[in-house]
Amino acid sequence: MLINFFQKSKAIDIKGSVETQKKYYKKLKWQIFISATLGYGLYYVCRLSLNVVKKPIVDTGLLTESQLGIIGSSLFFTYAAGKLINGFLADHINIQRFMSTGLLISALANLIMGFTGSFFFFAICWGVNGWVQSMGAPSSIVSLSRWYTDKERGSFYGFWSTSHNIGEALTYILTAVVTSYFGWKWGFRTAAITGVIGCLMIALFFHDSPESKGLPPVNKDFRKKKTSTWSEQKGVLKNPYIWILALSSAFMYISRYAVNSWGPYYFETAKGYSLTQANTLVAISAISGIIGTAASGYISDTFFKGRRNKPALIFGIMNVFALALFLLGPKNVWWLDTSSMVIFGLAIGALICYLGGLMAVDIASKQASGAALGIIGIMSYAAAGIQDIASGYLIESNKLIVNGETIYNFETITIFWIGAAIISVVLAVFTWKKT
């Protein structure tokens, strides 16, 4: 029954004249792009809610930093496994139903966490959330392969990737404000409400394939299938450049989620900002990331003739600089911390596009774009999970309580986060032959 529900939609006879088809294509493509972008943005609201409420939870004495690190990692590890498996599945199934179901379950997981305070239930719910979160990106990427031509994909991928930043901005502004007024439980409840809204949007406006709507396929890979999808996916697994990109993306994700997961906590504890101020700073990076992500595909397509290697190197160096400014800058200097988050957002926004998927999709067969994204995903989010445990442990083990006051030492965190960003840049250089 479940297999039938997620089965790829069957092709129907091509309808209408060429002119009618073009108009219908245009209408559906915009519906898909907007629903995928906003829908996946709301996926992120359901994924990042825990990051906003970490400090309030620690302040209540309910959980420690190490426990929160373990809970956070449960999402990343299940997400990593799910990203690989669901990436392979997405090439074969009904992506509309797959994506909407994932967001609905994610919303329910957040809702449950808004009514409990148990470490065990937190870890279980957040692990389930990680798995269903992995149903969103593969569905979106496969839709770009099914609905957009090779010439369009780079630019639309870049614009779609702003969904990460839209979701982050909503989380660090909306969820943070609600949490500051009504408490940490309402942070989870707010995420649940936005998730249900996103699920309805995807169910109504996200479509499976052109063939299921009586339209011809847009790419040659789908018109002339000389090999099966499984064969193309095996080719992706054997491609060394895909794995090098996956490693580079993994270290980039350590720095990315270091700021997303622990940035608000760091700004509150190390630099003395309030909860709202700390989350506003991280929201600034998310908003800046919209520009970096949206421009990334266009920049590489227009100025670098579709090659992603040089702009990836430039943005990688910017990421290292931003982290150094963020971690080594003086305490409570708002304009400096804002500058670090602007640069970080621009850099990570572009790197998510390049290292996090687009470069791998460029290399892989279009029939196996979900598989390529799956390999990148499992490496990236396994690294993010390790980061969350390591960061939580390093923060807790390097703090002292003197005369009732907590003193933090972030030297090891600084080396860990900046070092990961540097390794990511070095690894990306090894893919220059293909990207």
N, C-alpha and C positions, 0 to 999 in steps of 0.2 A: 504493500500500500504506500509506504513512504517512498520507495523507489519510483513508483508511478507518479507520485506527486511532484518529484523533482526531475522527472524525465524531460529532456530537451523537447521544446515545442516542435511539432511536425511542420514541414514545409507545406504551404498551400499554393495553388496555381497563381502564377503572376497575373496581376490585375492592372487594367488601364493602359493608357498610352504612355510613351516615354516621358512626355511632359507632365502627365498626372503623377507618374512614379517619382519624378524629381521633386515635385511639390510635397508629396507624401513623405518622402525621405527626409526632406528638410524639416518638416514638422516633427517627425518622430525623433530625428537626431537631436534636435534641441531639447525635446522632452527628456530624452535619455541623459544628455549631458547635464542638464540642470538638476534632475532628480538624483543622478549618481553623485554629483558634486555636493549638493546640500544634504542628501541622504547619508553619504559617507562622513560628512562633517558632523552629523548628529551621532553617528557611530562613535566618533571621538569624544563627544560629551559623555557618553556612557562608559568610555574607557578611562578617562582622566579624572573622574569625579573623586577618586581616592586621593589623588595628589593634592587637591585643595584642602581636604579635611585632615591631613596628617598631623599638623601642629595642634589643632583643637583636640584631636583624639589623644595625643601624647599629654597635653595639658590636663586632661581629665584623669589621667592615670589608667585609662582603659587598656592601652597597648603601648609597647615600647617601640623605639626606632627599629630594632632588629626584627621584631614581630611584623611591623609594617613592611619592612623590606622583604620578608618571606611571603607575606600576603601579596605584595605587588609582583613578586617574581612568579607566583602561581599563574597570574594572567599571562606573563610573557612566555613562560615555558609551554603552556597549553596553546597559546597563540602561535608560537613557533611551529609546533607539531601540526596544528590545524592549518597554518599557512601553506605548508608543504602538501598535505593531503587534500585540502580543499582547493588549492591551486591546481592540482592535477584533475580533480573532479570538475572544476568550473569549466574546463574545455568541453565537457560532455553533457552538461545539465541545463535546466531552465534557470538562468541566472536571476530572473525577476523574482521567482519564488524563493530561491536560495538566499538572496540578499535581504529580502523583507523578513524572512523567518529569523535570520541571524540577529537582526536589530531588535525584533520583538522579544526574543529570549534575553538579550543583553539588557533591555529595559526592565524585564522582570527580575533579573539578578540584582540590579541596582535598587529596585523597590524593596526586595527582601532585606538588603543590607541597611536600608533606611529604618528597619524595624528590629534590628538585632545588634548585639554588641559582643558576640562571642568570637574569639580568635578562630576557632574551628570553622564556624559558619562563614566568617569573612573569607577564609582561605578557600573553602569549597565554592562559594558563590563567585569569587573573583576568578577561580580557575575555570569554572563553567563560562563565565563572561569572556575569558580569553579565547576559548575554543570558538564560540559563536562570533566573536569579533573577527576571526579569521575568515569569515564567509563574505565580508564586505569588499575588501580590496580585490580579490580574484574576480569576483563578479563584475566589478567596475572595469578592470583591465580587459577582461574578455569582451565586454561590451564595446570597448574602443577598437578591438581587433575585428569584431563582427560588423560594426556599423561605420567605421571610418577608414578612409583610404590611407595608404602609406604616406602620402604627401601631407595629409591632415593630422596624422596621429601625434607627431611630436608636439605641435602647438596645443592640441586639445588635451594631451596627457599633462602638459604643464599647467593648463588652466584647471583640469580636474584635480591635480595634486594640491591646489589651494584648499581643498576640502579639509586636509589636515589642519591647516592654519585657521580656517573658519571655526572648526570644532574646538581647537585650543583656545581661541579668543573667546568664544561663548563660555567655555568652561571657566577660564580664569577671570572672567568678568561677571557673568550671570550667576554661575554656581558659587563663586566666592562671595558675592554680595548677599545672596540668599543665606549662605552659611554664617556670615558675620552677624546677621540679624536673628536667624531662627535656630542656629545650631548645626552641628555636623550631620545629623540624620537627614535634615532637609537638603543637604548637598546631594545625597544619593537620590532622594525623592524627586528633586528637580531634574536630575539626569534621566530618571525613568520616564517622566512626562515628555521630555523632548524626544526620547527614543521612540515612544509610541507615535508621536507626530511624524517622525522620519519614516517609520514603518508604513504608515498610510500613504505617504508621498511616493515611496518606492513602488508599492503595490499598484498605484494608479498610473504612474507615468514612466516607469522603467520597463523596457520591452526586451524580450528574449533575443530575437534574431530577425533580420530583414525577411528571410524566407518564411517565417511564421506569420508575417504580415502581408504576404503576397508580393514581395519585392525581391529582385535578384540580389545575390551576394555582391559585396563591393570589392573584395580582394581576390586576386588570382589564386591564392592558396586554397580558398574555399571553392573556387570554380573548377579547378583541375587538381583533384586529389590523387597524385601519383603514389603517395604513401599514406598509411593510416595515421590518425592522430597519435596513437600509442607509439608508433615508430618515431614520429617527430619528437615526442617527449623523451624517448630513450636517447635521441641525439643530443638533447639539451643536457641530460645527465652526464654525457661523455665529454661535454665541451669544457675545457679547462678555464677558459676566460670567464665563463659564467660563475665558476667557483671562486676565482680571484675577485670578481666583482662582489660576490656574496661576502667574502672575508672583509673587503674594504667597507662594504655597507655595514657589516657587523660592528666594526670599531667606530664608525660614524654614529651608529645607533647608541653606543655607550655614551657618547658625548651628548647626543640628542636627548635621550631619556634621563640622563643625569640632571639636565636643566628642567625638563618637563616634570620629572618625578620628585626631585629634591630641590629644585630652584626656589619655590616659594618658602620651603623650610629653611634653606640657606639664607635667603634674604631676611627672614625674620630673626634667625638666631645669630648669624655672623655680622649682619649689617644693621640690625635694630629697627627694621621696618615693621609696620603693623600688618595684619593678615591681608587687609584690602590693598595696601601699598605693595606688598610683596607679590601678590597675585596680579596686580596691575602691571608690574614690571615684566613678569613672564608673559602676560597678555600682549604687551608691546612687541615682544619677540614673535609671537604668533601672528600679529597683524603685519609686521614687517615681512614675515615669511610668505604672506600672500603675494607680495610684490616679487620676492625672489623666486617663488615657485611658478607663478603665472608667467614670468618673463623667461624662465629657464629654457623651456622648449623653443620659444620664439627666438631667443638669442642664439642657441646652437643651430637651429634650422636656417636662420637668416645670415648670421655673421660667421659661422664656422662650417657652413655647407653640410649640416646634419651631423657633424662630428661632435661628440660630447666631451672628449678627453681634455682639451685645453680649458674650457669653462669649468669643468669639474675640478681641475687643479687650482684654478683661481679661487673658486668658492671654498675649496678645502683649506687653503691657506687663511682665508678670511675667518673660517670657523676656529682655527687654532688661535688666531689673534683675539677674537671675541671672547673666548674662554679665558685667556690670560688676563684680559681687561676685567672680566667678571670676577675672577677668583683672586687676582693679585692687586686689584684697585683698592683705594682707601675706603674706610667705613662711612656709610651714610652720605655719599656724594651723589645726589639724585641724577644729575645730568650725565655723570660718567657711567653710572649703572644703566641708565636709559640708553646711552650710546652703545654699550656692550650688548644689550638685548636687541637693538636695531640691527647691528652687524651680525649677531648670531642668528637672528631670524632670517635675514636675507641669505646667509650662507647655508643654513640647514634647509631652508625652503627649497633652494636649488639642488642641494645634494640629495634630498629625499627623491626628487624627480630623477636625477641622473643615476646615482648609485643605487637608489632604492627600487629601481624598476626599469626606467626607460632604456638605459644602456643594455640591459639584459634582453629586453623585448626587441631591441634593434638587432641583436645578434641572433636570437632564436627564430625559428619558424613561427609564422603567425598562427599556425594551428596549435602551437605549444606555448603560447604566451602565458597562459595560466601556470604551466609547469615552471617556466623560467622565473616567474614571480614567486612561486612557491619555494624554490631553492634560495632565492635572495631572502625571502621572508623567514625561513626557519633559522638561517644563520644570524640574521639581524636581531630577531626577537629572543633567540637563545642568549645572545650577548647582552641584550637589554635586561633579561631576567637575571643573569649573573651580576650585572651592574647594580640592580636594585638590592640584591642581597648584600653585595660587597659594600655598597654605599651606606646602607643602613647599619651594618656592622662597624664600619670605619667611623661613622659619626658617633655611634653610641660608645664605642671603646676608646675614643679619643676626647671624651668630655669629662670634666671634673666638677664636683660640687664643693665649693669653698664658701663657708659661712652662709649657707643657704642659697648661694648664687651659682648658677651653672655656667661654666667656662668651656668654650668649644675650641678645639684645635683641628683645623681643616687642611693641614699640610699634606697628609696622605691622600685626601680627596683631590686636592689640586693636582698632584702628580698623576693620579689615576685618570682623571677626566681629560686633562690636556694631553697626556701620553697617548690615550686612545685616539684622539683626533689626529695626532701626528702620524700614527701608524696607518690610519685610514688613507691619508694623503699618499703615503709611500706606496701602499698596495695598489691604489688606483692608477699610478703611473705604469704598472706592469700590463695594463689592459690597452695601452695606446695603439697597439697594432690593429685591434679590432674596433675600437670605439672612437 
